[in-house]
Amino acid sequence: MFLIAFSLFAGRFLAVGWGGYLLLCLLTMVGLPLVYILYRGRRLGDYLIQAGGWRGGLAVSAALIAVALPIMYAGSMLREFQEYYPMWPSAGESLSGFIVFELYTLAIMFATEFFYRGFMLKTLLDHTKYGNEAHALIYMLAHVGKPGLEVIYSLPVGWLFARIDMKYKSILPSLVMHYVSSVIFDWMILWQTGVRFF
């Protein structure tokens, strides 16, 4: 499992291109864990890959996104984030480019949540009561190379995402929080840097 985590971490720094990175993520974060889960005869629901208590999870997701809006707005004014996001340069060239990039991001985020809040979390919790803390630390390390503040806050955010997912027995809340806040933040960054699609 740690070899997979390392390959994902290293994959961000290899010159594989956007398509190659998506393929790498889907293969290592979804494909290999899925093969392992099925080979072991486990249920996907054991890894929070299910709808679970989706209504409650979505309500909490919406509330936390609303709470995070002022923080995201403040972050969008920082040059460190403006120089990094959105990660695909053409996302700021047109509305269609932005939409395509955000759909690409959705696929990456699904793979991320499947792996970290699904597969890795359950696997670590099977071996230690500190599985959430260990998973959050690995999740933070996977952010190395991104803006420094993001690396720091990915630790408590990873931990919180997992707690919410465990409560609602689904990765859906963290997927919604991660993806929707990412889209909003990208939009804020573009707005702050003078990009207007309308």
N, C-alpha and C positions, 0 to 999 in steps of 0.2 A: 504494500500500500504506500509506503514512504517513497519507494522508487517511482510510483506513478505520480505522487505529489511533486517529487523532484523534477520529473520530466515535464510537468506542467509549468513549474517555476522556470526551468531552463528554456522551455519552448517559447516563452515571451521574449527571450533575448536572441533567438535564432532567426536567421533570415529565411523564413518559410512563406512570407507573404500573407495577405489577409485570408485567402482561401485555405492555405496550408495550415494557418493557425486555427481556423475553425475546424478543419478536419482533425487536427491534433487534439483539440479540446473534446470533440465528439467521440473520438476513438478512446482517449485515455480517461476522460471524465465520465462518460456514459457507457461506451461499448465494453471496455474491459471490466468495469464494476458490474455491469449487467450480466456478462458471461459468468462472473464469479458468483453472483447472487443466484442465478438460475442453476449453475452447476452444483451449488451447495443445497439446492432444493428449498431455498428460503422464499418467503413472500415479499413482494415489493413493498407492501404496506409496513413490514417490519423496518424498512429503511425510509419511512415517511413518504414513499412514492405512492400517494393516493390522495383523494380529495379531502379525507378527514373531516374536521369541523370547519369546512371552508367558509361558511358565513361569518362565524366569529373571527376566524383568521383574517378575512378580508376587512372586517370592521376595524380590527386592531391595526392592520396595515395602513388603512386610510388615515387613522388617527395619528400614527407615528410619522407618516409622510407629512401631514399637516404641521406637526410639531417641528419637523426638520426643515421646513421651508425657509425660515429666517436664517438658519445656519447655512443652508445651501446658497442662499442669496449672498450672504457675507463671503462665503468661499468663492463664489463666482467672480468676485471683485479682485481676487488675489492673482497676481501675474503668474505664479507658479502653476495654478490650475488653468489659467487662460492659455498658457503655452503648451499644455498637455492635452486638453480636451477641446472639442471632441477628437477622438483618436484618429478618425478617418478624415483627412483634409477636405474631401469633396462633400462632407456633411454640411459644411458651411457655405457651399457654393449655390445650392438651390434647395427648395423644399423637397423635391424628389430625392436628391442626394441625402438629405437629412433622414427621410423616411427609410430609404434603403439601408443606411447605416444603422438606424435604430432597430430595424428588423434583424440585421446581422447581430447586433448586440443582444437581442432577445435570445437568439440561439446560444450565444456564448453564456449568457446569464442562466439559461436553463441547465446547461452543462455544469456550470459552477455550483448551482444549488443542488443538483442531483448528486454531485460528488461530495461537496463539503458538508451540507446540511442533511444529506441522505446517507450515502455510502460511508464516508469517513466518520461522521458523528456516531452512527450506530456501531461501526466496527470498534471505535475507541471506547465507547460506553460498555461494550461487551467485555472489555479488559480492565477498565478502571472507572471509578466513580468520578474521576476528573476528566472524563472524555470530552466534555464540552470545552473545558479550559484548554486542553491539548489541541483540540480541533481549531479553536479560535487563534491559538498561537501559530499554528501551521498556516491558517488562512491569512494572518497578518504577514508572515514571511513571504507568502506568495504575492504580496503587494509591493515588495521591495522593488524599487525602480520607478514607482509612481511618485507623485508629489508626497513630500515628507509627512504633512498633516494627514493625508489619506492613509499612509502606512500606520500611523499611530492610532487613528480612530477605527481602523479596520479590526483591531483586537476587540474592543468592547462591542462594536456593531456585530461582528461575527458571533460573539457569545450571545448577544441579545436575539439575533435572528434565530439561532438554534433553540433558545429557550421558548420562543414563541412557536416555532415549528413543532417542538415536542409537546407543547400544551395543546395545540390543535391537530396534532398527529398528521402533519402534511408539510411538504416543502413549499406549498403554494403561498403562504404568507411571506416568506423570505423572498421568493421569486418576485412577487408583486412589489414588495418594498424596494428591493434591489433594482429592479428594472424601471419602475415608474420614477423613482427618485433619480436614476441615471438619465432618463430622457429629459426630465425637468431641468436637471443640472446642466446638461449639454445645451439646452435651449437658453438657460440663463447665461451661460458662458458666451454663446453667440450674441445674445442681446447686449451684454456688457461690452463686447468687442465691436459693436456697430453693425452686426449682421441682422437684416430684417428681410423676412420672406414675404411680408404683406405690405 
